[in-house]
Amino acid sequence: MLAIIKILLSAVLIYLVNEVVVARSKPLLGALIASLPLTSLLTFLWIWIDLKDRPAEQVEKLAAHSTGVFWFVLPSLPMFLIFPALLRRGLHFGLSITVCIVVTMALYAATAYLLRGVRS
């Protein structure tokens, strides 16, 4: 039952952002909602609930998850500048998204490589 609640709550958040941007024509409000760390906060809550009987593991998983999210947010940020720049230059949506995905994947790989060196 908890899995269904997790899925539904997550889906509602995605739907809410889309509804605000498309139906209400409020892209700035939609961007604000999408930029909130709601996924991370929900994940913190689910980890806290799932590991309530194992406090030491609970703390370690929450701390590790939070630190990992911080480091992996950084390589995703350029996408939010590259994408609109490509669209405004007339590049097709599909090609713009593809370029963003490739750049972001490369930045994620570089970040993972650097973090592996730090953790060793």
C-alpha positions as a Markdown table, in Angstrom:
| # | Residue | x | y | z |
|---|---|---|---|---|
| 1 | Met | 0.0 | 0.0 | 0.0 |
| 2 | Leu | 2.9 | 2.4 | 0.8 |
| 3 | Ala | 4.3 | 1.9 | -2.7 |
| 4 | Ile | 1.0 | 3.0 | -4.2 |
| 5 | Ile | 0.9 | 6.1 | -2.1 |
| 6 | Lys | 4.5 | 6.9 | -3.1 |
| 7 | Ile | 3.7 | 6.5 | -6.8 |
| 8 | Leu | 0.5 | 8.5 | -6.6 |
| 9 | Leu | 2.1 | 11.4 | -4.7 |
| 10 | Ser | 5.0 | 11.5 | -7.1 |
| 11 | Ala | 2.7 | 11.5 | -10.1 |
| 12 | Val | 0.5 | 14.3 | -8.6 |
| 13 | Leu | 3.6 | 16.5 | -8.3 |
| 14 | Ile | 4.5 | 16.0 | -12.0 |
| 15 | Tyr | 0.9 | 16.6 | -13.1 |
| 16 | Leu | 0.7 | 19.7 | -10.9 |
| 17 | Val | 3.7 | 21.3 | -12.6 |
| 18 | Asn | 2.4 | 20.5 | -16.1 |
| 19 | Glu | -1.1 | 21.8 | -15.2 |
| 20 | Val | 0.3 | 25.1 | -13.9 |
| 21 | Val | 2.6 | 25.7 | -16.9 |
| 22 | Val | 0.2 | 24.6 | -19.7 |
| 23 | Ala | -3.4 | 25.1 | -18.5 |
| 24 | Arg | -2.7 | 28.1 | -16.3 |
| 25 | Ser | 0.0 | 29.7 | -18.5 |
| 26 | Lys | 2.2 | 30.4 | -15.5 |
| 27 | Pro | 5.6 | 29.1 | -16.6 |
| 28 | Leu | 7.4 | 30.9 | -13.8 |
| 29 | Leu | 5.2 | 29.4 | -11.1 |
| 30 | Gly | 5.6 | 26.0 | -12.8 |
| 31 | Ala | 9.4 | 26.4 | -12.8 |
| 32 | Leu | 9.3 | 27.4 | -9.1 |
| 33 | Ile | 7.4 | 24.2 | -8.2 |
| 34 | Ala | 9.6 | 22.0 | -10.4 |
| 35 | Ser | 12.8 | 23.5 | -8.9 |
| 36 | Leu | 11.8 | 22.7 | -5.4 |
| 37 | Pro | 13.6 | 19.7 | -4.1 |
| 38 | Leu | 10.2 | 17.9 | -3.6 |
| 39 | Thr | 11.6 | 14.6 | -5.0 |
| 40 | Ser | 14.4 | 14.7 | -2.5 |
| 41 | Leu | 12.2 | 15.7 | 0.4 |
| 42 | Leu | 9.8 | 12.8 | -0.5 |
| 43 | Thr | 12.7 | 10.4 | -0.8 |
| 44 | Phe | 13.9 | 11.6 | 2.7 |
| 45 | Leu | 10.4 | 10.9 | 4.0 |
| 46 | Trp | 10.2 | 7.4 | 2.4 |
| 47 | Ile | 13.7 | 6.5 | 3.7 |
| 48 | Trp | 12.8 | 7.7 | 7.2 |
| 49 | Ile | 9.6 | 5.7 | 7.2 |
| 50 | Asp | 11.1 | 2.6 | 5.6 |
| 51 | Leu | 14.0 | 2.4 | 8.0 |
| 52 | Lys | 12.3 | 3.6 | 11.2 |
| 53 | Asp | 13.3 | 0.4 | 13.0 |
| 54 | Arg | 16.9 | 0.7 | 12.1 |
| 55 | Pro | 18.0 | 4.3 | 13.2 |
| 56 | Ala | 21.7 | 3.9 | 12.5 |
| 57 | Glu | 21.1 | 2.8 | 8.9 |
| 58 | Gln | 18.3 | 5.4 | 8.6 |
| 59 | Val | 20.7 | 8.2 | 9.5 |
| 60 | Glu | 23.5 | 6.9 | 7.2 |
| 61 | Lys | 21.2 | 6.4 | 4.2 |
| 62 | Leu | 19.6 | 9.9 | 4.6 |
| 63 | Ala | 23.0 | 11.5 | 4.9 |
| 64 | Ala | 24.5 | 9.7 | 2.0 |
| 65 | His | 21.4 | 10.4 | -0.2 |
| 66 | Ser | 21.4 | 14.1 | 0.6 |
| 67 | Thr | 25.2 | 14.4 | -0.1 |
| 68 | Gly | 24.8 | 12.5 | -3.4 |
| 69 | Val | 21.9 | 14.6 | -4.5 |
| 70 | Phe | 23.9 | 17.8 | -3.9 |
| 71 | Trp | 26.8 | 16.6 | -6.1 |
| 72 | Phe | 24.6 | 15.3 | -8.9 |
| 73 | Val | 22.4 | 18.5 | -9.0 |
| 74 | Leu | 25.5 | 20.4 | -10.1 |
| 75 | Pro | 26.0 | 18.6 | -13.5 |
| 76 | Ser | 22.3 | 18.9 | -14.3 |
| 77 | Leu | 22.3 | 22.7 | -14.1 |
| 78 | Pro | 23.8 | 23.6 | -17.5 |
| 79 | Met | 21.0 | 21.8 | -19.2 |
| 80 | Phe | 18.6 | 24.5 | -18.0 |
| 81 | Leu | 20.7 | 27.1 | -19.8 |
| 82 | Ile | 21.6 | 25.1 | -22.9 |
| 83 | Phe | 18.0 | 23.9 | -23.7 |
| 84 | Pro | 16.4 | 27.4 | -24.0 |
| 85 | Ala | 19.5 | 28.7 | -25.9 |
| 86 | Leu | 19.2 | 25.9 | -28.5 |
| 87 | Leu | 15.4 | 26.4 | -28.9 |
| 88 | Arg | 15.8 | 30.2 | -29.3 |
| 89 | Arg | 18.4 | 29.6 | -32.0 |
| 90 | Gly | 15.7 | 27.6 | -33.9 |
| 91 | Leu | 17.0 | 24.1 | -33.2 |
| 92 | His | 14.2 | 21.5 | -33.3 |
| 93 | Phe | 12.9 | 20.3 | -29.9 |
| 94 | Gly | 14.0 | 16.7 | -30.3 |
| 95 | Leu | 17.6 | 17.7 | -31.3 |
| 96 | Ser | 17.7 | 20.3 | -28.4 |
| 97 | Ile | 16.7 | 17.6 | -25.9 |
| 98 | Thr | 19.2 | 15.1 | -27.3 |
| 99 | Val | 22.0 | 17.6 | -27.0 |
| 100 | Cys | 21.0 | 18.4 | -23.4 |
| 101 | Ile | 20.8 | 14.7 | -22.6 |
| 102 | Val | 24.2 | 14.0 | -24.1 |
| 103 | Val | 25.9 | 16.9 | -22.3 |
| 104 | Thr | 24.2 | 16.1 | -19.0 |
| 105 | Met | 25.2 | 12.4 | -19.3 |
| 106 | Ala | 28.8 | 13.5 | -19.9 |
| 107 | Leu | 28.7 | 15.8 | -16.9 |
| 108 | Tyr | 27.2 | 13.1 | -14.7 |
| 109 | Ala | 29.9 | 10.6 | -15.8 |
| 110 | Ala | 32.6 | 13.2 | -15.0 |
| 111 | Thr | 31.0 | 13.9 | -11.6 |
| 112 | Ala | 30.8 | 10.2 | -10.8 |
| 113 | Tyr | 34.4 | 9.7 | -11.8 |
| 114 | Leu | 35.5 | 12.7 | -9.6 |
| 115 | Leu | 33.4 | 11.5 | -6.7 |
| 116 | Arg | 34.9 | 8.0 | -7.0 |
| 117 | Gly | 38.3 | 9.5 | -6.6 |
| 118 | Val | 37.2 | 11.5 | -3.6 |
| 119 | Arg | 35.6 | 8.5 | -1.8 |
| 120 | Ser | 38.6 | 6.2 | -2.4 |
